[in-house]
């Protein structure tokens, strides 16, 4: 009967399963084996009978193996010369199909002559009876972790008039300059390289740390993405901030106010795989030495800034997750012209409720139903049950550096007498529909376009209002200091005859970051205003940001008010001293004034910044006719450290 290849392989295996000396197939033959033309192979068994045992067998000479596999006749026709032929290595042959459990530990090292048991490492084979001079020492196998999971992180679009930071070689911190350590690219730390922090700690991406060994991380990085077992991941961090404030004609009252603001934030974040998350953030803010009553946004003697849970409820075929977030949380989207935590105050705006969100590479969708949290000086913060804020926000990123937003927002304030209508005071309900497109091209051109329309009810009036912003800029990225120039126009409608008709035309600024857009003096909010502005920024060194803004403010309606930068979703009584100025006759005109802001940020280390701003407000005819008319000079000096 003619032998088949399968039969010859079976005969080979049968022959191999006899007794003999042991050495791994990767090990070189000893002198005795070389002398008799024999190689030694290894078979690892995983069956119940041989569980974990390694069977060592002598391997026949190449001539015998060839005779067994291709037949004696062919072997004679194709003789093999042992002294010149490549050795034949028999790979490990499992006797069963059983697999090694995930995360199994490596066995202890085996001394020569000891019995062998357990699986063997392919990269670090264990050798019995035969010394191995070249084998590397056995290394512990890392635990089976789940770091391959991608955790959802909200991508933040740049705010308007954003100066693109440098990316080439240079000194990115003052410390690096002092130490003479020039860097070829920006540091890997994900926080912004500046004192203002308009984003959220809860949405910071530290996943780059997974590729960095723990002993190569710095002290702050070692607090992030710490595996607790095989399923939990823990991170923590925080911020210390101090700001000196000097304000003449503070809040337009004619009073000079000098005071100090302190803020401390601590956060902790725990993930169970990518299925469940708990995030908590504590905030303490204090104002010392203030002559005017402090803004509620500046004082909070201990509160939970955020405390929420994320639950993964679905994953698409492409691996894109859908989560539900329940609890106290910050909401910030797009340009933050209408919805922002407003980081300038000690208290950051936050909400309490539920949010569902979908994340993918190019498209995100968020739906939320919340209530604003009212800051309390010395009591636990709580929501106002008469105010509900809900909406939907969609963002599309067609390519790098391009952000397209579409949104619907609803603010319902059922508090009595909060809105003054035509014939009576009452509640209000405002719907906002809008969109934004931020982009740039390779040539250095930048643009930021946004518009929104509002409709709804205001006491006994209907609402029809609008806002839009048009910004164009250019970044000379190849020039010294990486200069950027922006020319912008912000508009928010006012009411031509407030309270005299059945329709209210004044735009509601919702929860805006007005300080960033409409001047650091905060005399102007996004209501009944035209703002023509020019802004320029340079980086004299990679660790220094210097900028200047020039604003020209005009009212949209002479008879409507000049509204300050307090959140429009809350009652004005919560912001004492920030009341609107108005001339009901319109004779004061529309010239609010002009403002110059000069700002400089020094990036001391990857964690520390010093931010200094000086602002001067030149009052116009309207401002002089409706209250204290002295010019305003504001000086801010801020130190911050984040980890």
C-alpha positions in Angstrom: 0.0 0.0 0.0 1.4 3.4 -1.0 1.9 5.7 2.0 0.1 9.0 2.0 1.5 12.3 3.4 -1.0 12.1 6.3 0.2 8.5 7.1 3.8 9.6 6.9 3.1 12.6 9.3 1.4 10.2 11.8 4.4 7.8 11.6 6.6 10.8 12.2 4.6 11.9 15.2 4.6 8.3 16.6 8.4 8.1 16.2 8.9 11.5 17.9 6.8 10.5 20.9 9.5 8.3 22.4 11.7 9.2 25.3 14.9 11.2 25.2 16.8 14.3 26.3 15.0 17.6 26.2 15.8 21.0 24.7 13.6 23.5 23.0 13.4 23.7 19.3 14.8 27.2 19.6 17.9 26.1 21.5 21.1 25.1 19.7 22.0 21.4 19.8 24.6 20.2 22.2 27.8 18.7 21.1 26.6 15.1 21.5 23.5 15.7 19.4 25.6 17.3 16.7 27.9 14.4 16.7 25.2 11.8 16.0 23.3 14.0 13.6 20.3 14.4 15.9 18.2 17.5 16.6 15.9 17.6 19.6 12.3 18.9 19.4 9.5 19.8 21.8 5.9 18.9 22.0 3.6 20.7 24.4 0.5 18.9 25.6 -2.7 20.6 26.9 -4.9 17.5 27.4 -6.1 16.4 30.7 -3.6 13.5 30.7 -0.6 15.6 29.9 -2.0 18.9 31.4 0.9 21.4 31.2 3.6 18.7 30.6 6.3 19.0 28.0 7.3 15.8 26.3 10.9 15.8 25.0 11.8 13.4 22.2 14.9 12.7 20.0 14.4 13.9 16.5 15.8 11.6 13.8 18.5 12.7 11.4 17.4 14.7 8.4 17.8 11.6 6.2 15.4 9.5 8.3 12.8 12.3 8.4 13.0 12.7 4.6 12.6 9.0 4.1 9.5 9.0 6.4 7.9 12.1 4.7 8.6 11.5 1.0 9.3 7.8 0.9 12.5 5.8 0.7 12.7 5.9 -3.1 12.6 9.6 -3.3 15.0 9.9 -0.4 17.6 7.8 -2.4 17.0 9.9 -5.4 17.5 13.2 -3.4 20.1 12.3 -0.8 20.6 14.9 1.9 24.0 15.7 3.2 23.8 16.3 7.0 26.9 18.5 7.0 25.4 21.0 4.6 21.6 20.7 4.9 19.5 23.3 7.0 18.3 21.7 10.2 14.7 20.6 10.4 12.9 22.1 13.3 9.8 20.4 14.5 7.3 23.1 15.8 5.3 22.5 19.0 2.3 20.2 18.3 -0.7 20.6 20.6 -2.4 17.4 21.4 -5.7 19.2 22.0 -7.3 22.4 20.8 -7.6 23.8 24.3 -6.5 27.4 24.8 -4.7 29.2 27.5 -6.9 31.3 29.7 -6.5 35.1 29.2 -4.4 36.7 31.8 -2.8 33.5 33.1 0.4 34.1 35.0 3.8 32.9 33.9 5.3 29.9 35.8 8.2 30.3 38.1 11.7 29.7 36.7 12.7 26.1 36.5 16.1 25.0 37.7 18.1 22.3 35.7 16.8 18.9 36.6 13.5 20.1 38.0 10.2 18.7 36.5 8.6 20.9 34.0 5.0 22.0 34.2 2.8 24.8 32.8 3.0 26.7 29.6 6.2 28.0 28.2 6.9 31.4 26.8 7.8 31.5 23.1 10.0 34.5 23.6 11.7 33.3 26.8 11.8 29.4 26.6 12.5 27.4 29.7 15.4 24.9 29.2 15.9 21.9 31.4 19.2 20.1 31.7 20.7 22.3 29.0 22.2 25.6 30.1 21.2 28.7 28.0 23.9 31.4 27.9 22.0 33.7 25.5 18.4 33.5 26.7 17.2 36.8 28.2 15.8 36.7 31.8 12.2 35.9 32.1 10.1 39.1 32.2 6.7 39.3 34.0 3.8 39.3 31.6 1.7 42.4 31.9 -1.8 41.8 33.2 -4.7 41.4 30.8 -6.1 44.9 30.8 -8.8 46.6 28.8 -6.8 49.6 27.7 -7.8 49.0 24.1 -11.3 50.4 24.8 -11.8 53.9 23.5 -13.5 56.2 26.0 -15.8 58.9 24.7 -14.4 62.4 24.7 -16.2 65.5 23.5 -14.1 67.3 20.8 -14.1 71.0 21.5 -14.2 73.5 18.6 -12.0 76.5 18.9 -13.8 79.6 20.2 -14.1 82.6 17.9 -11.0 84.8 17.2 -8.8 81.9 18.2 -5.0 82.4 17.8 -3.5 79.1 16.4 -0.6 78.2 18.8 3.0 77.5 17.5 3.9 73.9 16.8 7.5 74.0 15.7 10.8 73.8 17.6 11.3 76.1 20.5 11.0 76.6 24.3 7.4 76.0 25.3 7.8 76.9 28.9 9.9 79.3 30.9 11.3 76.4 32.8 12.5 74.8 29.5 14.2 78.1 28.5 16.0 78.3 31.9 17.1 74.7 31.6 18.1 75.1 28.0 15.8 72.2 26.9 14.5 73.1 23.5 11.6 71.0 22.4 10.9 70.0 18.8 7.1 70.0 19.3 4.6 71.1 21.9 4.5 69.2 25.2 2.1 66.3 25.4 0.0 67.7 28.3 -3.6 68.0 27.0 -4.7 71.1 29.0 -4.6 74.4 27.1 -1.3 76.3 27.2 -2.8 79.4 28.9 -4.4 80.7 32.1 -8.0 80.8 30.9 -9.6 77.4 30.8 -12.8 77.5 28.7 -13.1 73.7 28.5 -14.1 71.0 31.0 -11.9 68.7 33.1 -14.5 66.0 32.5 -13.8 66.0 28.8 -10.0 66.0 28.8 -8.3 63.2 26.9 -5.3 61.5 28.6 -5.3 58.3 26.4 -1.8 59.2 25.1 -0.5 58.0 28.5 -1.3 54.3 27.7 1.7 54.2 25.4 4.1 55.7 28.1 5.5 53.5 30.8 4.5 54.5 34.2 8.0 55.2 35.4 8.5 57.6 32.4 5.5 59.8 33.3 5.9 63.0 35.4 4.2 63.4 38.8 0.9 64.7 37.4 0.7 62.1 34.6 1.1 59.4 37.2 -2.3 60.5 38.6 -4.1 59.7 35.4 -5.3 56.4 33.9 -4.3 54.2 36.8 -5.5 50.6 36.3 -7.2 49.1 39.3 -7.4 45.5 38.5 -8.3 44.4 35.0 -11.5 46.4 34.6 -11.3 49.8 36.4 -9.4 52.9 35.4 -8.9 55.8 37.8 -7.8 59.4 37.2 -7.6 62.5 39.4 -6.4 66.1 39.1 -7.3 69.7 40.0 -6.5 73.4 39.8 -5.4 76.2 42.1 -6.1 79.7 40.9 -5.5 83.2 42.3 -6.4 86.5 40.7 -5.8 90.1 41.7 -8.5 92.5 40.5 -8.2 96.3 40.2 -11.3 98.0 38.7 -12.1 101.7 38.4 -15.7 102.4 37.7 -16.4 98.8 38.6 -19.6 97.5 37.0 -20.3 101.1 35.8 -21.0 102.2 39.4 -18.2 104.8 39.6 -16.6 102.9 42.5 -13.0 101.7 42.5 -12.9 98.1 43.7 -9.7 96.2 44.5 -10.1 92.6 45.6 -8.7 89.0 45.4 -10.3 85.9 44.0 -9.2 82.4 45.0 -10.4 79.1 43.5 -9.6 75.5 44.1 -11.0 72.6 42.1 -10.4 68.8 42.6 -11.8 66.1 40.4 -11.8 62.3 40.4 -12.9 60.0 37.5 -13.5 56.3 37.6 -14.3 54.1 34.6 -15.5 50.5 34.5 -14.2 49.3 31.1 -16.1 51.6 28.7 -19.5 50.7 30.1 -19.9 52.8 33.2 -18.3 56.0 34.6 -18.6 58.1 37.8 -17.1 61.6 37.7 -17.0 64.1 40.6 -15.6 67.6 40.9 -15.3 69.8 43.9 -15.0 73.6 43.8 -14.2 76.2 46.4 -14.2 79.9 45.5 -13.8 83.0 47.6 -13.6 86.8 47.2 -11.6 88.9 49.7 -11.5 92.7 50.1 -14.4 93.5 47.7 -16.2 96.8 48.3 -19.2 96.0 46.0 -21.3 92.9 46.8 -19.5 90.0 45.2 -21.0 88.4 42.2 -22.6 85.0 43.0 -20.3 83.6 40.3 -17.3 84.6 42.4 -18.1 83.1 45.9 -18.9 79.5 46.8 -17.5 78.1 50.0 -17.6 74.5 48.9 -19.8 72.8 46.4 -20.0 69.9 44.0 -19.3 71.5 40.6 -20.0 68.3 38.8 -21.2 64.9 39.9 -22.6 62.5 37.3 -22.6 58.9 36.0 -22.2 57.8 32.4 -23.9 54.6 31.3 -23.2 53.0 27.9 -26.5 51.9 26.4 -25.7 51.0 22.8 -22.9 50.6 20.3 -23.4 50.8 16.6 -22.0 48.3 14.0 -19.1 50.7 13.5 -18.2 50.8 17.2 -19.7 54.2 17.8 -21.1 54.4 21.4 -24.3 56.0 22.8 -24.2 57.0 26.5 -26.6 58.5 29.0 -25.3 61.0 31.5 -27.2 61.6 34.7 -26.4 64.2 37.4 -24.8 67.6 37.7 -22.7 68.5 34.7 -21.2 71.3 32.6 -22.6 72.1 29.2 -20.4 73.7 26.6 -20.7 73.6 22.9 -19.5 75.2 19.7 -18.2 78.7 20.0 -19.6 79.1 23.6 -21.3 82.3 22.5 -24.6 80.9 23.9 -23.7 78.0 26.1 -20.5 78.0 28.2 -19.3 77.4 31.8 -17.9 80.9 31.7 -14.5 80.2 33.3 -13.8 83.9 34.2 -15.8 83.7 37.5 -14.9 81.5 40.3 -18.2 79.6 39.9 -18.6 77.9 36.5 -22.1 77.6 35.2 -23.4 74.0 35.4 -26.7 72.2 35.1 -28.4 69.2 36.7 -30.4 66.6 34.7 -29.9 64.0 32.0 -28.1 64.0 28.7 -27.8 61.4 26.0 -24.8 61.6 23.6 -23.5 59.8 20.6 -19.8 60.0 19.6 -18.0 59.1 16.4 -15.0 60.1 14.4 -16.7 62.9 12.5 -20.2 63.4 13.9 -21.5 63.9 17.5 -25.1 64.4 18.7 -26.2 65.5 22.2 -29.8 65.7 23.7 -30.2 67.1 27.1 -32.9 68.0 29.6 -31.6 70.0 32.6 -32.0 72.7 35.2 -29.5 75.5 35.9 -27.8 75.2 39.3 -28.0 78.5 41.2 -24.8 79.3 43.2 -25.1 79.7 46.9 -22.5 81.4 49.0 -22.4 79.2 52.1 -25.1 76.5 51.4 -25.2 73.6 49.1 -26.1 74.7 45.6 -29.4 73.7 44.3 -31.5 74.0 41.1 -34.3 76.4 40.5 -37.3 74.1 39.9 -39.0 76.9 37.9 -36.2 77.0 35.2 -35.7 74.2 32.7 -33.1 74.3 30.0 -33.2 71.6 27.2 -31.9 71.2 23.7 -30.1 69.3 21.0 -26.7 69.9 19.6 -25.1 68.3 16.6 -21.5 68.7 15.4 -20.0 67.5 12.1 -16.2 67.6 11.4 -15.7 67.1 7.7 -11.9 67.4 8.0 -9.3 68.4 10.5 -9.8 72.0 11.7 -13.4 72.3 10.4 -16.4 72.3 12.7 -20.0 72.6 11.7 -22.6 73.0 14.5 -26.4 72.9 14.4 -28.5 73.4 17.5 -31.9 73.8 19.1 -32.1 75.3 22.7 -35.2 75.9 24.9 -35.1 78.0 28.0 -38.3 78.0 30.1 -38.4 80.3 33.2 -41.6 80.0 35.0 -40.7 82.4 37.9 -43.3 85.1 38.4 -42.5 88.6 37.4 -39.2 87.6 35.8 -40.2 89.1 32.4 -41.8 92.5 31.8 -44.2 92.4 28.9 -46.4 94.9 27.2 -49.2 95.1 29.9 -48.0 92.8 32.6 -45.0 90.9 34.0 -44.7 87.1 33.9 -42.7 84.1 32.8 -40.9 83.5 29.5 -40.2 80.6 27.2 -37.5 81.1 24.5 -36.6 78.7 21.6 -33.2 79.2 19.9 -32.3 77.6 16.5 -28.9 78.2 15.1 -25.7 77.0 13.5 -22.0 77.7 13.2 -19.1 77.0 10.8 -15.5 77.4 11.9 -12.8 76.5 9.5 -9.4 77.2 8.0 -7.4 76.4 4.9 -3.8 75.5 4.3 -3.0 79.1 3.2 -3.6 80.5 6.6 -7.2 81.9 6.2 -9.5 81.4 9.1 -13.3 82.0 9.5 -16.0 81.8 12.1 -19.6 82.2 11.1 -22.6 81.8 13.4 -26.2 82.8 13.4 -29.3 82.1 15.5 -33.0 83.0 15.6 -35.2 83.1 18.7 -39.0 82.7 19.1 -41.4 82.0 21.9 -43.1 84.0 24.6 -42.2 86.8 27.0 -44.9 87.5 29.6 -47.8 88.6 27.3 -45.6 89.2 24.3 -44.3 86.9 21.5 -40.6 86.7 20.8 -38.8 87.2 17.5 -35.0 88.0 17.8 -31.7 87.1 16.2 -28.0 87.2 16.5 -25.1 86.5 14.2 -21.3 86.7 14.3 -19.0 87.1 11.3 -15.2 86.7 11.9 -12.4 86.4 9.3 -8.8 86.0 10.2 -5.3 85.1 8.8 -2.5 83.3 10.5 1.1 83.9 9.2 2.4 80.5 10.5 5.7 80.7 8.7 6.5 84.2 10.1 8.3 85.1 13.3 6.0 85.0 16.4 3.3 83.2 14.4 1.0 86.3 14.2 -2.8 86.1 13.8 -5.1 88.9 12.9 -8.9 88.7 13.2 -11.6 91.2 12.0 -15.0 90.5 13.6 -18.6 91.7 13.9 -21.0 90.6 16.6 -24.7 91.5 16.4 -27.6 90.8 18.7 -31.0 92.4 18.1 -32.8 94.9 20.4 -36.4 95.9 20.7 -37.2 99.2 18.8 -40.0 100.0 21.2 -39.7 97.9 24.4 -43.0 96.9 26.0 -45.1 98.9 23.6 -46.1 96.3 21.1 -47.1 92.6 21.2 -43.7 91.4 20.2 -40.3 91.4 22.0 -37.3 91.8 19.7 -34.5 91.7 22.3 -32.2 88.6 21.9 -31.6 86.6 25.1 -27.9 85.7 25.5 -28.7 82.5 27.4 -25.5 81.2 29.2 -22.9 83.0 27.2 -19.2 83.5 27.6 -19.5 87.2 27.0 -16.3 88.1 28.7 -14.3 86.3 26.0 -16.1 88.0 23.1 -17.3 91.4 24.2 -14.5 92.9 26.2 -12.9 92.1 29.5 -14.6 95.0 31.3 -17.9 93.1 31.0 -20.1 96.2 30.4 -21.6 94.6 27.3 -23.6 91.4 26.9 -24.9 89.7 23.7 -28.2 91.7 23.7 -29.2 94.8 21.7 -25.6 95.4 20.6 -23.3 95.9 17.6 -19.6 95.1 18.2 -17.1 95.9 15.6 -13.7 94.5 16.7 -10.2 93.9 15.5 -7.9 91.4 17.4 -4.3 90.5 16.9 -2.1 87.9 18.6 1.6 87.0 18.5 3.9 84.4 20.2 7.3 86.3 20.7 8.4 82.9 22.2 6.5 79.7 22.2 5.8 80.1 25.9 4.5 83.7 25.6 1.1 84.7 24.2 0.5 88.4 23.6 -2.7 89.9 22.2 -4.7 93.1 21.8 -8.4 93.6 21.2 -10.2 96.8 20.1 -14.0 97.0 20.3 -16.5 99.6 19.1 -19.9 99.2 20.8 -23.2 100.5 19.5 -26.7 99.8 20.6 -29.1 98.2 18.0 -32.0 100.1 19.5 -31.6 103.5 21.2 -34.7 102.9 23.4 -33.7 99.4 24.5 -31.1 98.9 27.3 -27.4 98.2 27.4 -27.3 94.7 29.0 -24.3 93.5 30.9 -22.6 90.1 30.6 -24.6 88.3 33.2 -26.2 84.9 32.2 -29.6 85.8 30.6 -31.1 82.5 31.8 -31.0 83.6 35.4 -32.8 86.4 37.3 -31.0 89.7 37.1 -31.4 90.0 40.9 -28.8 87.3 41.2 -26.2 89.7 39.8 -26.4 92.8 41.9 -24.7 95.9 40.4 -25.0 94.4 36.9 -28.3 96.0 36.0 -29.0 97.4 32.5 -28.7 101.0 31.6 -31.5 102.5 29.5 -32.8 105.8 28.1 -36.5 105.1 27.3 -36.7 108.2 25.1 -33.7 107.1 22.9 -32.2 110.6 23.1 -29.0 109.3 24.6 -28.2 107.8 21.2 -26.5 104.5 20.5 -22.8 105.3 21.2 -21.9 103.0 24.1 -18.1 103.5 23.8 -14.9 101.8 22.8 -12.6 99.4 24.7 -9.0 98.3 24.4 -7.9 95.0 26.0 -4.2 94.0 26.2 -3.5 90.5 27.4 -0.3 88.4 28.0 0.1 84.8 29.1 3.3 83.3 30.4 3.4 79.5 30.3 5.8 78.9 33.2 5.7 75.1 33.2 3.4 72.6 31.6 1.2 73.0 34.7 1.5 76.7 35.6 0.5 80.0 33.9 0.6 83.7 34.7 -2.1 85.6 32.9 -2.1 89.5 32.9 -4.7 91.7 31.2 -5.2 95.5 31.2 -8.5 97.0 29.8 -9.6 100.6 29.3 -13.1 101.6 28.4 -13.8 104.9 26.7 -17.4 105.9 27.5 -19.6 107.1 24.6 -22.6 109.5 24.6 -25.1 106.8 25.7 -22.9 105.7 28.6 -22.2 109.2 29.8 -25.9 110.1 29.7 -27.2 107.0 31.6 -25.0 106.8 34.7 -21.5 107.3 36.1 -19.5 108.3 33.1 -15.9 108.1 34.2 -13.6 105.9 32.1 -12.9 102.4 33.4 -9.5 100.8 33.9 -9.3 97.2 34.8 -6.1 95.3 35.7 -6.1 91.5 36.3 -3.1 89.4 37.3 -3.8 85.7 37.6 -1.7 82.7 38.6 -3.0 79.2 37.9 -1.7 75.6 38.3 -3.5 72.6 36.9 -2.6 68.9 37.3 
